[in-house]
Amino acid sequence: MTCVLAATIPDAITFVIAAAICVLGALGVVLARNPVHSALMLVMTLFGVAVLFVEEDAQFLAAVQVIVYAGAIVVLFLFVIMLLGVDQKEAIQRDPLPAQRPVAICVGILGLVEVLLLARGRWPSGARSVSGAIGSPGDNVGLIGRSIFTTYLLAFEVTSALLVVAVVGAVVLARRPRRALGQNGAPTGEPGDSEPGDSEPGDSEPGGGGPGDSEPGGGGPVDDLADLEVTGP
Amino acid sequence: MSVSASWYLTLAAVLFTIGAIGLLIRRNVLVMFMCVELMLNAANLTFVTFARRLNDIAGQTAVFFVLVVAAAEVVVGLGIIVSIYRRRPGATADDVHGMKG
């Protein structure tokens, strides 16, 4: 407590409130049964961390934290929760490893106590101001920008490649595979029908008319909808 | 004078521990993913604290890169989760053992 009291009163109050918000939000993420509540508690923690960033003179990162994390990532989480309809309670009853939860909690707390005991009083160590001091002239955004575009330029460029790979991977993962669709959607074996949504009237395939390929009620409306989703554009 | 770095680092350790415990005890894949985000945020807080304490801007730059990696990770991870749920609705982490030997 003496360390907190060594600070000025507004700083100490800000830290205590933000830390309480962070810890409560983190506990809420873990303990909430509903994934939607977990996501909202995650927003709470992220805002608390953003306040702590401001408190530590990292204004740019605080803004990015709110915009990217709370504005994009959590919204993405919520979209997935809503789209998948997984906002029901978790089935705690059928637990394949009953002893895992207490053991996990004990191991986690043990690790925390170890870290706190081992590093007591000797937290920061190492060289100071190697790649640019925070107190050098210029605002926070300028300092980070200069650091990114000079010292860490290669890492920044690699980051762009990483983002491209992530976008391509997301598209590949999210699109419905065409082969699995053929197994599900067309139970009647038509070997020449590789593209079921192709409803051109002049279709000269033997054994079936153009609109007759996808419309007869073998698959039902759900399969037709799946066909339309894949081969629409 | 602001709050000393030890308190920030203690808070970061607590946040990381909560995230790790949540990752271990939860079965819902989405909540496990959120716990990973918690751990990333704890690491970010540590970076910023060391940046202030050691008076080095590189800590904040590292947080910037962590944010980018976290965004990419969320995109790919949610894509995987969506494809898992599409195959078997209501799956938990224990149901996804297709790659077990």
Chai-1 contact restraints between the chains, C-beta under 6 A:
chainA,res_idxA,chainB,res_idxB,connection_type,confidence,min_distance_angstrom,max_distance_angstrom,comment,restraint_id
A,C3,B,S4,contact,1.0,0.0,6.0,A-B,restraint_1
A,C3,B,S6,contact,1.0,0.0,6.0,A-B,restraint_2
A,C3,B,W7,contact,1.0,0.0,6.0,A-B,restraint_3
A,V4,B,V3,contact,1.0,0.0,6.0,A-B,restraint_4
A,A7,B,M1,contact,1.0,0.0,6.0,A-B,restraint_5
A,A7,B,S2,contact,1.0,0.0,6.0,A-B,restraint_6
A,A7,B,V3,contact,1.0,0.0,6.0,A-B,restraint_7
A,D11,B,S2,contact,1.0,0.0,6.0,A-B,restraint_8
A,D11,B,V3,contact,1.0,0.0,6.0,A-B,restraint_9
A,F15,B,V3,contact,1.0,0.0,6.0,A-B,restraint_10
A,A19,B,L11,contact,1.0,0.0,6.0,A-B,restraint_11
A,A26,B,L15,contact,1.0,0.0,6.0,A-B,restraint_12
A,A26,B,I18,contact,1.0,0.0,6.0,A-B,restraint_13
A,A26,B,L38,contact,1.0,0.0,6.0,A-B,restraint_14
A,V29,B,M34,contact,1.0,0.0,6.0,A-B,restraint_15
A,V30,B,I18,contact,1.0,0.0,6.0,A-B,restraint_16
A,V30,B,G22,contact,1.0,0.0,6.0,A-B,restraint_17
A,P35,B,N28,contact,1.0,0.0,6.0,A-B,restraint_18
A,P35,B,L30,contact,1.0,0.0,6.0,A-B,restraint_19
A,P35,B,V31,contact,1.0,0.0,6.0,A-B,restraint_20
A,S38,B,V31,contact,1.0,0.0,6.0,A-B,restraint_21
A,S38,B,M34,contact,1.0,0.0,6.0,A-B,restraint_22
A,L42,B,M34,contact,1.0,0.0,6.0,A-B,restraint_23
A,V49,B,N41,contact,1.0,0.0,6.0,A-B,restraint_24
A,V49,B,L45,contact,1.0,0.0,6.0,A-B,restraint_25
A,F53,B,V48,contact,1.0,0.0,6.0,A-B,restraint_26
A,E56,B,V48,contact,1.0,0.0,6.0,A-B,restraint_27
A,E56,B,R52,contact,1.0,0.0,6.0,A-B,restraint_28
A,A58,B,V48,contact,1.0,0.0,6.0,A-B,restraint_29
A,A58,B,Q60,contact,1.0,0.0,6.0,A-B,restraint_30
A,L61,B,Q60,contact,1.0,0.0,6.0,A-B,restraint_31
A,L61,B,V63,contact,1.0,0.0,6.0,A-B,restraint_32
A,V68,B,L67,contact,1.0,0.0,6.0,A-B,restraint_33
A,I73,B,V74,contact,1.0,0.0,6.0,A-B,restraint_34
A,V80,B,L78,contact,1.0,0.0,6.0,A-B,restraint_35
A,L84,B,Y85,contact,1.0,0.0,6.0,A-B,restraint_36
A,E90,B,R27,contact,1.0,0.0,6.0,A-B,restraint_37
A,E90,B,N28,contact,1.0,0.0,6.0,A-B,restraint_38
A,P96,B,D94,contact,1.0,0.0,6.0,A-B,restraint_39
A,R101,B,I25,contact,1.0,0.0,6.0,A-B,restraint_40
A,A104,B,I21,contact,1.0,0.0,6.0,A-B,restraint_41
A,A104,B,L24,contact,1.0,0.0,6.0,A-B,restraint_42
A,A104,B,I25,contact,1.0,0.0,6.0,A-B,restraint_43
A,I105,B,I21,contact,1.0,0.0,6.0,A-B,restraint_44
A,G108,B,T17,contact,1.0,0.0,6.0,A-B,restraint_45
A,G108,B,A20,contact,1.0,0.0,6.0,A-B,restraint_46
A,G108,B,I21,contact,1.0,0.0,6.0,A-B,restraint_47
A,L112,B,A13,contact,1.0,0.0,6.0,A-B,restraint_48
A,L112,B,T17,contact,1.0,0.0,6.0,A-B,restraint_49
A,V115,B,A13,contact,1.0,0.0,6.0,A-B,restraint_50
A,W123,B,A5,contact,1.0,0.0,6.0,A-B,restraint_51
A,W123,B,S6,contact,1.0,0.0,6.0,A-B,restraint_52
A,W123,B,L9,contact,1.0,0.0,6.0,A-B,restraint_53
A,P124,B,A5,contact,1.0,0.0,6.0,A-B,restraint_54
A,P124,B,F50,contact,1.0,0.0,6.0,A-B,restraint_55
A,P124,B,R53,contact,1.0,0.0,6.0,A-B,restraint_56
A,P124,B,L54,contact,1.0,0.0,6.0,A-B,restraint_57
A,R128,B,L54,contact,1.0,0.0,6.0,A-B,restraint_58
A,R128,B,N55,contact,1.0,0.0,6.0,A-B,restraint_59
A,S129,B,N55,contact,1.0,0.0,6.0,A-B,restraint_60
A,S129,B,D56,contact,1.0,0.0,6.0,A-B,restraint_61
A,V130,B,D56,contact,1.0,0.0,6.0,A-B,restraint_62
A,S131,B,A58,contact,1.0,0.0,6.0,A-B,restraint_63
A,G132,B,I57,contact,1.0,0.0,6.0,A-B,restraint_64
A,A133,B,N55,contact,1.0,0.0,6.0,A-B,restraint_65
A,I134,B,N55,contact,1.0,0.0,6.0,A-B,restraint_66
A,I134,B,I57,contact,1.0,0.0,6.0,A-B,restraint_67
A,L143,B,I57,contact,1.0,0.0,6.0,A-B,restraint_68
A,I144,B,Q60,contact,1.0,0.0,6.0,A-B,restraint_69
A,S147,B,I57,contact,1.0,0.0,6.0,A-B,restraint_70
A,S147,B,T61,contact,1.0,0.0,6.0,A-B,restraint_71
A,I148,B,T61,contact,1.0,0.0,6.0,A-B,restraint_72
A,Y152,B,T61,contact,1.0,0.0,6.0,A-B,restraint_73
A,T159,B,V68,contact,1.0,0.0,6.0,A-B,restraint_74
A,L162,B,A72,contact,1.0,0.0,6.0,A-B,restraint_75
A,L163,B,A72,contact,1.0,0.0,6.0,A-B,restraint_76
A,A166,B,A72,contact,1.0,0.0,6.0,A-B,restraint_77
A,A166,B,V75,contact,1.0,0.0,6.0,A-B,restraint_78
A,A166,B,V76,contact,1.0,0.0,6.0,A-B,restraint_79
A,G169,B,V76,contact,1.0,0.0,6.0,A-B,restraint_80
A,A170,B,V75,contact,1.0,0.0,6.0,A-B,restraint_81
A,A170,B,G79,contact,1.0,0.0,6.0,A-B,restraint_82
A,L173,B,G79,contact,1.0,0.0,6.0,A-B,restraint_83
A,L173,B,I80,contact,1.0,0.0,6.0,A-B,restraint_84
A,L173,B,S83,contact,1.0,0.0,6.0,A-B,restraint_85
A,A174,B,G79,contact,1.0,0.0,6.0,A-B,restraint_86
